[in-house]
């Protein structure tokens, strides 16, 4: 029986609601991307503070030693250590600021090795806490014209997914290089977890599809939106994101982007 209003007229407002417009759908999509990014930043807050403390400790120590020791050579070495610590701290804050203030409309020739290194730096403490070892290898310095913050967000999601796939610990392998033709830059993230069954693997990029019962102890995952958003970001960069998995052996996600030349160095002839 149809529902009625107080005057007896059939209530048809719900049935007659117009479907979302393209503009409304796009606005919702942007909100999902933004929420995923903010969620990742929250999870990494403790890890980032730990890494910053590790960078600042030698700066303070060598500054005190340099002030007390009048030997010029000792002071020179102390300054070098201070510089190393400051550069590490700058890399950490630079990675966080890139995620915190993304500019999707600004794309530039980006060093993908450096981008991967920044993500691994930001996730180092989180991975260590979960007994996950990192195996990182890079061949050359491939570049791609991308929004650095968005590709960083994709890599961050893939690394965290890899960690979640290994609840008892394991190894996450990150590779950066070019394909055989030299036209595509490739970034892969592999885990040594239980793997994904073929029937499930076919659906992992579907929105809201998830194999997780809910968020993990850090509050991340379980919505079924992470990989869907990642693929959307990659495809917006004219790239591709694919997954390969073997049950009992682990899963590998490979991101391919059109390669571009490295930007000319300032002062080059």
C-alpha atoms as one frame of an Amber mdcrd trajectory, in Angstrom:
protein
   0.000   0.000   0.000   1.353   3.404  -0.979   2.173   5.864   1.765  -0.098
   8.898   2.039   0.223  12.440   3.302  -2.056  13.885   5.986  -4.574  15.036
   3.324  -4.733  11.596   1.712  -2.592  12.432  -1.320  -0.076   9.679  -2.208
   3.459  10.583  -1.103   5.570  10.397  -4.247   8.332  12.895  -3.436  10.933
  10.205  -2.794  10.148   8.317  -5.958  10.281  11.496  -8.015  13.658  12.686
  -6.746  15.992  13.381  -9.634  19.217  11.332  -9.832  22.443  13.157  -8.914
  23.769  15.462 -11.595  27.253  15.085 -13.048  28.333  18.112 -11.019  26.975
  16.593  -7.786  28.639  13.264  -8.517  31.968  14.987  -9.194  31.686  16.939
  -5.938  31.075  13.703  -4.016  34.017  12.059  -5.756  36.317  14.898  -4.708
  35.082  14.590  -1.127  35.899  10.870  -1.073  39.432  11.549  -2.355  39.867
  14.268   0.264  38.596  12.068   3.098  40.975   9.276   2.137  43.903  11.710
   2.142  42.995  13.189   5.536  42.519   9.703   6.994  45.995   8.692   5.840
  47.497  11.836   7.369  45.896  11.025  10.709  47.280   7.490  10.698  50.786
   8.769   9.918  50.847  11.515  12.547  52.603   9.378  15.170  55.072   7.974
  12.649  55.947  11.440  11.366  56.560  12.786  14.883  58.843   9.835  15.608
  60.857  10.375  12.420  61.149  14.109  13.076  62.457  13.379  16.549  65.042
  11.016  15.045  66.155  13.785  12.681  66.295  16.516  15.334  68.167  14.507
  17.991  71.539  14.450  16.159  71.111  18.114  15.210  70.891  19.094  18.872
  73.650  16.701  19.925  76.180  17.833  17.322  75.320  21.497  17.888  76.185
  21.127  21.591  79.381  19.201  20.813  80.441  21.776  18.227  79.950  24.634
  20.680  82.120  22.931  23.300  84.942  21.782  21.002  87.211  24.512  19.544
  88.866  22.174  16.983  87.965  23.449  13.467  87.975  19.949  11.930  85.677
  18.588  14.615  83.319  21.507  14.110  83.293  20.923  10.342  82.242  17.310
  10.865  79.625  18.426  13.377  78.206  20.891  10.838  77.994  18.107   8.245
  75.978  15.945  10.653  73.736  18.894  11.475  73.149  19.468   7.766  72.286
  15.793   7.219  69.742  15.883  10.039  68.207  19.127   8.793  67.867  17.746
   5.253  66.149  14.639   6.607  63.749  16.778   8.657  63.035  18.922   5.588
  62.252  15.805   3.539  59.794  14.603   6.187  57.986  17.924   6.479  58.006
  18.329   2.695  56.246  14.988   2.283  53.620  15.864   4.877  53.010  19.318
   3.398  52.601  17.778  -0.041  49.808  15.573   1.272  48.285  18.296   3.431
  48.137  20.923   0.668  47.576  19.064  -2.611  47.181  20.945  -5.885  45.531
  18.505  -8.277  45.512  21.136 -11.028  49.314  21.511 -10.939  51.267  18.802
 -12.662  54.990  18.845 -13.144  57.823  16.531 -14.145  58.281  14.615 -10.903
  61.088  12.338  -9.742  59.187   9.140  -8.900  62.110   7.658  -6.957  62.105
  10.634  -4.620  58.313  10.409  -4.317  58.539   6.737  -3.314  61.333   7.505
  -0.841  59.184  10.194   0.801  56.272   7.776   1.212  58.529   5.125   2.747
  59.998   7.735   5.071  56.518   8.736   6.227  55.418   5.124   6.766  58.666
   3.811   8.286  57.499   3.826  11.910  54.068   2.389  11.094  55.644  -0.476
   9.134  58.201  -1.133  11.865  55.488  -1.249  14.521  53.773  -4.007  12.524
  56.986  -6.002  11.973  57.084  -5.210   8.271  60.459  -4.887   6.558  60.970
  -2.674   3.494  62.850  -3.820   0.381  63.254  -0.793  -1.894  64.970  -0.803
  -5.287  65.119   1.848  -7.995  66.512   1.666 -11.508  67.477   5.101 -12.775
  65.469   8.224 -11.942  62.224   7.944 -13.960  60.074  11.057 -14.142  56.395
  11.530 -14.961  54.232  14.636 -15.340  51.909  14.277 -12.355  50.373  15.959
  -9.370  52.969  14.796  -6.791  50.531  14.836  -3.861  47.994  12.681  -5.678
  50.488  10.026  -6.760  51.965  10.133  -3.262  48.454   9.463  -1.955  48.158
   6.412  -4.235  51.523   5.015  -3.112  50.672   5.679   0.520  47.433   3.737
   0.165  49.184   0.820  -1.549  51.913   0.628   1.108  49.367   0.682   3.941
  47.288  -1.981   2.140  50.413  -4.130   1.847  51.075  -3.769   5.577  47.467
  -4.700   6.373  47.787  -7.822   4.195  50.534  -9.082   6.536  49.080  -9.039
  10.080  51.903 -11.255  11.328  54.602  -9.163   9.639  56.495  -9.696   6.420
  58.181  -7.744   3.645  56.863  -4.965   1.433  58.824  -4.645  -1.801  58.776
  -1.323  -3.628  60.258  -1.018  -7.126  60.626   2.058  -9.341  61.883   2.013
 -12.936  60.952   2.158 -16.619  59.298  -0.460 -18.797  61.338  -2.256 -21.471
  60.494   0.373 -24.104  61.412   3.261 -21.811  58.060   4.957 -22.396  56.290
   4.124 -19.154  57.415   4.751 -15.603  56.563   1.834 -13.330  56.074   1.753
  -9.576  55.157  -1.499  -7.877  54.250  -2.369  -4.303  54.273  -6.051  -3.351
  53.521  -7.853  -0.100  54.262 -11.345   1.180  50.780 -11.872   2.570  48.189
 -14.568   1.941  47.293 -13.347  -1.536  43.877 -12.755  -3.093  41.639 -15.391
  -4.644  40.951 -14.880  -8.397  37.217 -14.313  -7.869  37.944 -11.550  -5.386
  40.828 -10.081  -7.383  38.463  -9.294 -10.267  36.418  -7.013  -8.005  38.973
  -5.202  -5.863  38.727  -1.945  -7.829  34.935  -1.793  -7.550  33.693   1.051
  -5.317  32.627  -0.141  -1.841  33.901  -3.675  -2.412  36.113  -4.804   0.458
  37.387  -8.027   1.978  37.949  -6.350   5.350  35.478  -6.526   8.218  36.191
  -2.905   9.103  39.009  -0.451   9.872  42.189  -1.823  11.428  43.538  -0.738
  14.822  44.818   2.491  13.277  41.354   3.362  11.972  42.239   2.884   8.316
  40.597   0.695   5.692  37.404  -1.284   5.415  35.340   1.185   3.354  36.009
  -0.357  -0.042  36.921   3.051  -1.461  40.726   3.085  -1.235  41.643   1.143
  -4.376  38.745   2.603  -6.344  40.003   6.126  -5.596  43.586   5.084  -6.412
  42.608   3.781  -9.826  40.606   6.909 -10.547  43.591   9.137  -9.688  45.941
   7.057 -11.847  43.589   7.020 -14.835  43.190  10.797 -14.554  46.973  10.903
 -15.144  46.575   8.723 -18.270  48.077   5.811 -16.391  47.034   2.328 -15.345
  46.890   0.481 -12.046  46.786  -3.310 -12.079  46.921  -6.049  -9.472  48.439
  -9.512  -9.617  48.157 -12.071  -6.852  48.894 -15.681  -6.009  47.191 -17.292
  -3.067  49.776 -18.075  -0.432  52.445 -15.946  -2.131  51.262 -12.342  -1.910
  49.956  -9.497  -4.073  51.630  -6.942  -6.322  50.119  -3.634  -7.432  51.806
  -1.982 -10.406  51.289   1.640 -11.331  52.248   2.718 -14.852  52.469   6.354
 -15.943  53.679   7.997 -19.162  57.341   8.851 -18.605  58.719  12.294 -19.343
  62.208  13.839 -19.416  63.652  15.137 -16.194  63.459  18.923 -15.875  66.571
  20.813 -16.942  68.884  21.659 -14.081  69.118  25.309 -13.183  72.280  26.817
 -14.541  72.652  24.170 -17.255  74.060  25.410 -20.515
